[in-house]
Amino acid sequence: MGFKEPQTIEEDLELISKAIEMGIDPFPPKREKRKWGRIALASFMVILVVSWTSQFLMRFLE
């Protein structure tokens, strides 16, 4: 049994009303942006760049 997309506005409104009756919020509030994802990605990228740079420089020092 698959989900069939509503073809008309009436079908869409019916789905929204069913969701509200079931206690599901069809329009949840937006989540706050968290900084830890950006910080984790930035620190990972810094580690990669430092690693690549050190490997590149070690080729010339040997």
C-alpha positions as semicolon CSV with decimal commas, in nm:
position;residue;x (nm);y (nm);z (nm)
1;M;0,000;0,000;0,000
2;G;0,166;0,317;-0,118
3;F;0,091;0,677;-0,045
4;K;-0,097;0,855;-0,324
5;E;-0,025;1,224;-0,362
6;P;-0,337;1,442;-0,344
7;Q;-0,454;1,550;-0,688
8;T;-0,688;1,828;-0,581
9;I;-0,700;2,093;-0,312
10;E;-0,995;1,915;-0,151
11;E;-0,791;1,593;-0,114
12;D;-0,503;1,791;0,032
13;L;-0,730;1,965;0,283
14;E;-0,880;1,627;0,376
15;L;-0,532;1,490;0,450
16;I;-0,450;1,793;0,662
17;S;-0,774;1,758;0,860
18;K;-0,705;1,385;0,917
19;A;-0,356;1,468;1,041
20;I;-0,493;1,727;1,283
21;E;-0,753;1,477;1,411
22;M;-0,477;1,222;1,469
23;G;-0,277;1,477;1,667
24;I;-0,010;1,533;1,403
25;D;0,095;1,891;1,344
26;P;0,115;1,929;0,965
27;F;0,304;2,257;0,998
28;P;0,566;2,211;1,273
29;P;0,763;2,516;1,387
30;K;1,105;2,567;1,234
31;R;1,393;2,422;1,430
32;E;1,669;2,638;1,565
33;K;1,997;2,623;1,380
34;R;2,268;2,463;1,587
35;K;2,626;2,580;1,568
36;W;2,785;2,246;1,659
37;G;2,743;2,112;1,305
38;R;2,930;2,403;1,152
39;I;3,198;2,388;1,420
40;A;3,246;2,013;1,368
41;L;3,268;2,051;0,991
42;A;3,508;2,345;1,015
43;S;3,738;2,164;1,258
44;F;3,739;1,855;1,036
45;M;3,828;2,065;0,733
46;V;4,109;2,240;0,921
47;I;4,254;1,903;1,021
48;L;4,239;1,784;0,660
49;V;4,408;2,096;0,525
50;V;4,684;2,083;0,786
51;S;4,737;1,714;0,713
52;W;4,757;1,768;0,337
53;T;4,986;2,067;0,377
54;S;5,222;1,880;0,606
55;Q;5,234;1,582;0,368
56;F;5,304;1,816;0,076
57;L;5,584;1,997;0,264
58;M;5,741;1,672;0,388
59;R;5,803;1,570;0,026
60;F;6,035;1,867;-0,020
61;L;6,218;1,821;0,310
62;E;6,326;1,463;0,248
